[in-house]
Amino acid sequence: MMGDRTGYRDVLAAVGVCVATRIPFLLWGDPGAGKTAVVESAVNSGWHVETLICSHYEPSDFAGLPVVSSAGTVTLAPPGWAMRVAENLGPSIVFFDEWTTAAPAVQAAALRPLTHGEVGMLRLPARVSFGAAANPADVAAAGWELAAPTANRFVHIDWEMPLEIFTESIVTGHWPKLNIPDLPLRFDAEMASTRAQVAGFLRARGGQLSALPKDAASRGRAFPTPRTWDYTARVVALARALAQGRGVQRLLVNGAIGASTGHEFLAWVSALDLPDPEELLADPLPGHFKGLRPDRVHIALQSVLAALVGRLSADRWTAAMVVCVVAATEVGVDPAVPVVRALLRGEMRPPGAELPAGMSVFAAPLALAGLLAK
């Protein structure tokens, strides 16, 4: 819950993770609760913040303003806000305030910069992040429900100003500020591990890859799609790399794929007890997989594959193959076959990488895949 100091800090940390990973976030909360002020506090960390009150804008303010040249051709000129963001040399946040009070046509036009970073003829730099704020439907003034394609582009985070934070800050004048982390060195390794866990969960729960809610209200919040599963992997990886607690990770996961699917995914991940992929690559000897269920072996090997992609070399490729042979010997061939197939694709095998002994255990499935002569 956000109604205390710990919950409030978790929300601030979750927003910072979204900004750092360039994943759009949407803060849901009552009017006047400090959503905009917290986002704009990022200027104290060197970020340029461009706040746009969506109800004051037209679709052309996001799609581009038509300009007729002397030759009779029409171009879409970027508006002033986009030029300011593009000309700023540092990182920026474009913050769409009062999102649900904007007409559906305005929301639809804003999706182009939010999703593709394009405003008219201008492409915004990659250092730009996007966020938005909205009031719940029961308190929004002349608001519209979010369409599912729009809602699915955000990580949804509920916002509330705790009494103890407000009373302390109004007396001292010191209000909580948004801190945006840099990507730590461990981020790539955590990303490899998290992507493998997402892939493993979806193999076990295939029906959760994409699940559009049946009622309109739920379609206007978080739900799982391939896009939001990718969001999940990215934000969880950074949260773990920053050693953020379970509260922050829960906010991010539930905000990306919904509370129901998020709870199932986090419970599934917490039940895993898998060897570290870098330890497997450094010591690919027998004994790592004894006693593990085949589905967990599959996830461990997917983690090895992801770690290898992050730092590919001939020696690491051969070590990954040895790990697969060990897994096939100790548990069975099936969990290892998908990773072995991926490793044998031409673009994955570095020059000079050697096949280890014991590869004959995969002869039949690789022959069927056309990767090994019968």
N, C-alpha and C positions, 0 to 999 in steps of 0.2 A: 504494500500500500504506500501511496505517496504522502499520506497525511502526517508524516513525521519527518524529522531531519534526515534520517537515513534514506528514506524513500525519495526525498527531494534530491539528495545528492546522487542517488542512482539514476534518476531521470536526467539530471544535468550530464552525468557521465555517458548515458546512452545517446543523448543528443550530440555530444562531442564525438563519439564513435561514428555516428552517421555522417557528420560533417567531414571528419578525417578520411572516411572511405568513399566520399562523394556519392552517398546514397541519400535520396530525398527523404526527409522526415516530415511528419504532419503532427503538430501538437493539438490535442483536443482539450479544451478547457473553457471555463466560464469567462465572460468578458472581464477585463480589468484584473486578471490574475497574474500578470507579469510575464506572459509568454514572449511578447515582442521585446520587452526590455531585456530579458535574459539573452535572447539571440543577438540583440544589438550590442550587448556588453562584450561581444567578441572583438570589437574594435580595440579593446584594451590589450589584446594579444596580437595586434598587427593585422587583423582581418578587416577588409572593407565589407560593409554590410549595406546592401541596397534593399530597403523595405518598400514593397509595393502593396498598397491597399487595393485589392483586386476589384472591389465594387466600384472603384473610381476609374477603371480602365475599360477600354474597348478591345475587341479581338485584334484590331490592327496594332495595338500597343505591344502585342506579343508575336503576331505573325509578320509584322513589318508594315511600314507605311507606304502605300503606292505612290511612286514618283514618276511622272512622265518626262522623258528626256526630250531634247530638241529634235531628235530623230523619230520621235513617236513611240519609242519602246518604253515599257513599264518595268521598273525595278522596285523591290521592296526594301526601303531604307530602314535601318534599325532605329528605334526610338532612343531618346537621350539616356534612359537608364541603362540600356544595353551598351551604349558607347562608353559610359562611365566605368562599367564593369570591365569591358575589354581593355580600356586604356590603363586600368590599375595594374601595376606590375606585381603586386602581392596577391595572396589568396583572397577570395571573395565569397560571400554568401548572398545569394539572391533569395529574399524572404517574402513569400506571398502571404500577406496578412488578410484576414477575413475571407479565406478561400471560399467557404460555402455560401457567402453572400454575393459572390460574383455569378452572373448568369452562366448557364451551361455553355453557351457559345464562347464566353471568355475563358472558362476553365479549359475547354477543348483547345483553344488557341494557345494557352499557356503550356500545354503538354509538349509542344515542339521544343521550346527552349529547355524545359525540364528534362525531357527524355534524350534529346539529340544535341542540346546546347546551341541551337540555331535560332537566331532572331532576324527575320528577313534574310538579307544577303550576308549577314554577319555570323560567323561561328565563334562562340565564346571559348576562351581558353580552358584547358583541362583543369586549371586550378580553381574553377568555380564550383561551389556546392549549392544545393537548393534545399529550401525548407519552406514550410507553410504552417499557418495556424488557422484553426476553425473552432467555432462554438458548436456544442451539441445541438441537435435539431430542436430540442425543446426550449432552448433559450436563444437560438439564432434569430436575428431580425431579418425577416423575408429571405430565409435561406433556402437552398436546394440540397437535396441528398446527393452524395457523390455517386457518379456512375461507376460501375465496376472497373472499367478500364483505367479510370482516373485513380480510384482508390488503390488499385494494385500497383501503382507506381511509387507508393510511399511506405515507409515504416511508420506505423501509427503509435503514438505515445500519448497516454492520458496525462493531463497536467492539472496540478492543484497547488495552491499556495498554502503551505502549512502555517498554522497560527503562530507557532513558536518562531518560525523564520521571519514572518512579517513583523511581529511585535519587537523582536530583537533588532531587525534591520531598520525599522522606522525610527527607533530611538538612536541608534548608533550612526545611521546614515550609510552603513556599509552593507550593500546588497550582494547576494551571491552572483558570481560571474561565470560565464561559460568558458571553460578551458578546453581547447581543441588540441589533442595530442598529435605528435609526429608519429609516423609509422616506425615502430621499433625494429631492430634487427630480426627478432623472432617472428615477425609477422608472416613472412613467406612460409616458414616451417609450420606455423599454426594454421595457415591457410591450407596447406597440403593435407594436414590431419583433418581439418574440419570438412573439407570437400569430400574426403574419403568417408567420413561419418555420414554426411548427407546422402552420398551415393548408396552406402550400405543400408541406411534406414529406408530409402525409397525402394530398394530391391526387396526389402522385407515387407514394406507397406506400400505397394505399388499404387494403390488407390489414392494415396495422399499427394501424388505429384501435382495434380490440379483438381481442386474441389471448389467450384463456384457455389456460394451459399444460395439457398432457395429464396430467402426473403430479401426485399430491397434494402432494408436497414443494414443487414449483415454484409450485403454486397458493397456497401459504402465504407467498410472497414477492412481489416486485414484478412486475407485468405490465401491458401497456398496455390502457387503456380510455378512453373520453371523459373520465372523472373524472381519471385520472392524467395524461392529456395536459394538462388544465387545470392540474393541480399543476405539471407541467413548465414550462409557460409562466410561471407566477407565480414559482417559485423561481429559474429561470434569469434572469428579468428583474431580480429583486432582486440576485442575485449579480453580474450585469453592472453594474448601477447602482452597486454598492459596489466595483467593479473587483476582484472576487475572481478568482483564477486558474482555469485549466482544471481543476485537480484538484478544486476545490470544485464547479464546474459538473458535472463528471463524476459525482461522488458523488451529487449531487442528481438528475440525469437518470436514472442507473442505478437509484437508489433509488425513483424514481417509476414508471418504465416497464420496468425490467429491463435487465440489462447488454447483451443482444443487440440489442434495439431501440434502447437508448440509444446504443450505439456507432454504429449505422447513422445515427441522427439527428444525432449530433454530427459525424460524418464528412461528412454531407451539408451541414450548416450551414457547416463550415469550408471547403468547396469553393465556397461562394457568394462572389461579388464584386459586390455590388449598390450602387447609389447610395443615399445617405442620403435617407429620405423627406422630411425637413424641407428639405433642399437642393432636392429636386424641387419642393416646394411654393413655395419662395422664388424659384426660377428655372425655371419650366416651359417652357423653350425647347427646340427640337430639338437632338439630338445625344446625349442621355443613354442611349438604348437601342440605338444602332447596335452591332452585333456580339454582342448578348446573345441567348441562346437564348430561345424563347418561354416555357419554364417559369420561367426566372429573371425575365423581364419580369412574369409573373403574380405572383410573390412580391413584386417591387418595388412593383407597384401595390397589392397587398394591404397592404403596409406603409404606403403613402400613405393608404389608406382608414382604417387603424387610427390613424394619426397625426391624421387629420382628425376622427375620432370623439372623440379625446382633447381636441381644441380646435377646436370647430366655429364657423365664421363664414362670411359670404357670400363674402368675398374668397377664403378658403382653399378653399371648395367649388368656386368657379369655377376656381381654380388646379388643383385636383385633376382637374377635367374636362379642362383643357388638357393635363395630363400624360397622360391617357388617349388623347386625340386624337393627341398626339405619338407615343405607343407604337404606336397602330394604324397610323400612317403609316410608322413606321420598321421595325416588326416584323410587324404583322398585327393584324387585329381580334380574333381569338379570345382572346388573353391579357387584353385590356382589357374585354371584354364583361361578365364578372361584377361588376367594380367599377363600371362605368357603370350597370348595372342597380341596384346597391345605392345609388348616389348619387342616382338619379332617384326612389327611393321617397319618398313624401310626407314622412315624418318626418325624412329626412336633408337635404332641401333647405331651407336657411334662407330666410326672407323677403328678397327683394331679390337673391338669387343669380341671376346671369345665365348663360345657356348661351353657351359660346364658339363662335367660328367653327370649321367643320370637323366639326360633330356629325353631318353627313349620312353620314359613314362608318359610323355605327352604325345607320342607318335600318332595315335589314332585320332584324337580331336584336332591336332594340327593338320593332319592330312585332309580331314573333312573341311577345314577352313582354307585349304589351298596354300598353307604356309610351310608344308613339309612334304617331301615326296613320299608316297606310300612305299 
